């Protein structure tokens, strides 16, 4: 199963793009699941170390839904809007709270394949920095980060929304980077299935 996590508190561009990626993957025969932080209660990690001793997070909230989805995930797509040149606070919170999963099982993310999507209101608004933060999360936790490769999707899928849903829908270069990244992501997943 592929789990798509939308780190946007709004139902706009980032959610639209992530759902497009999941639709492409469904057409390729993959089972998918979608989670959005929008309207959810997810508290910040305080690095209290409770998870190190108890093998679970001390905070009981909607992050438990993410934990359940990630347990069965073979692939993960983290999609974030760009806030101040990086990932959204909501995306960061989801990543930070995954510490509890690794505290319970250091190999939790091993052999899971991850890709990243970043949507910025400006053409050069921090999309690559946001994707690098997501890639770093994958690497630190033992997942395998996948990009779309050279010539247009070097780190992953990047979009220029012009701060509107219509803007992201019209971003042909963004969708080209998405298709390239999804193709390579699917190739890696199929190799692991084999």
N, C-alpha and C positions, 0 to 999 in steps of 0.2 A: 504494500500500500504506500501511496505517496501522500504526505501530509503537507498542505499549504497553509502557512500561518501568516495572516495579514496583520501587520503592526501599525495600522492606521486607525485612529479613533473616529474617522469619518468614513461614510459610505460613498466613496468617490473614486478617484483615479487608481489608487494602489489596489483596492479591492477588485476593481474591474480588470486590471491587468493580471492579477493573480488568478482570477477565475478563468480568464482566457488561457493561461498556461495549463491549468487543470483540465480544461476542455480539450486542448490539444492532446494531452496525455491520456485522457479517457478514450479519445478516438484511436490512440495507438494501442489500446487494450489494457491500460493500467487502471487499477482501482485507486480512487482518490478520496481524500477527506479535506474539508475546509474548516479552518478556525479563524475567527476574527477577534481582536481585542476590543472591538467596538462594543460598548455597552456591558463589558465584563468587569468584574472586580478582581484585579490582580495586584497584590501588594508587592512592594519593593523588597528585594533581598537585603537583609541587614548584616549578612555575613556573620551570623550569630554562632555558627558551627553546630547547631542542633542536628542538622542533617548528617554530619560526620559521625555523631554518636548514635543517632536513632534511625539512620537510613531512610529518612523522609523529612520533608519540609515541615517546619513548625506552623507555617501559615496554611490555613484551610480556606481556600477560595477557588475561583474559576480556573486556576492553573492546574488543578487536578484533571480537568478535561484535556488539557494539553499533554500532561503526563501520560494519560491513557492512550491518546492518539500516537504519541511518539514511541510508545512501547512496541507497537506493531508496525511502525514505519520502516520501510526499506529506503525511502527517499524523503527528503525534507526540502521544502521551498520556503525560505523566509523572504517576505516582501515588506519593504518599509518605505514610507514617505521620507523625504529628506528634510530634516529640521536642523537649522543652523549648521549646515554642512556635514551632517552625519545622520545616523539612524534616529528614529523617534524614541522618546523615553519609553514608550510602550514596548517597542521591539527589544530595547535593552533590558527591560524588566523581564520579559519572557526568557531571554538568553541567560540572564543572571540567575533566575529561579531554576534553571536546568541544572544548577550545581547540585541540587538534591538528588537528581537522577544519577549523576556520576558518583556522588558520595555513596549511594546504595550499590552501584555496580560500575566500577571503573571502565568496563568495556561496553557500557550502555550504547554509545554512539559508534562503536567499532563496526566498520563495513557499511554504515549508513552513508548514502550519497546525498550531498547537499548542494543546492544552487541558491542564488540570490537575485532579487529584483529590487531596484531602487527607482523611485519616481520623484523627480524634483520639479519645482515650479519654474526654475530657470534652466536654460540649456546646460550650463556648467554650474550647477548649484550644490555639488557635493555628492553626486551619485556614486562616483568611484570610491570616495572615502567611505560612504555608507556600506557599499559592497565589501570593501576591505575589512570593515568591522565584522560583518557576517562571516566572511571567509576565515577570519581569525578565530571566531567562535567555533567554527567547524574543526579547524586544525587543533585548537587547544583541547577539544573534547574527543578527538579521535575519529571524527567523520571525514569523509573524502569530499573536498570541495571541487565542484565542476564549473567551468566557465563555458562560454560559447566559442572560445578560441579567438585567434587573431582576426584582424580585419572586421571590426565592428561589434564584437562582444567579448573583449579581452578578459574582463573579470566576471561578466554576467550580463543580465538584461538591464539596460538603463533607458529611462523614459524622461521626456520633457513634457510636462502636463500643461504648462502655461497657467497653472493654478486652476484648471477647469477639467471636468470630465470630458468635454468636447475636445480639449487640447490633447489629452492623452489618447483619445480615440483616433485622432488625426496624425499621431506621431508614427509615420511609416518606418523611420529608422529604428525607433524603439521596438516596434513589432518585429522588425528584421532581427534585432539583437535577441529578442525573446525566442523566436523560432530557432535560431542557431543554438541558443543555450539549452532549450528544451530538447533539441535533437541529441546533443552531446550527453545531457543528463540521462535521457532514455537509453543511449548506447551503454553508458556505464552501468545502469541498473540491469540491463539485459545480460551484460557480462557476468555480473554477480549472481544473477539467477541461474546462469549456465553452470 
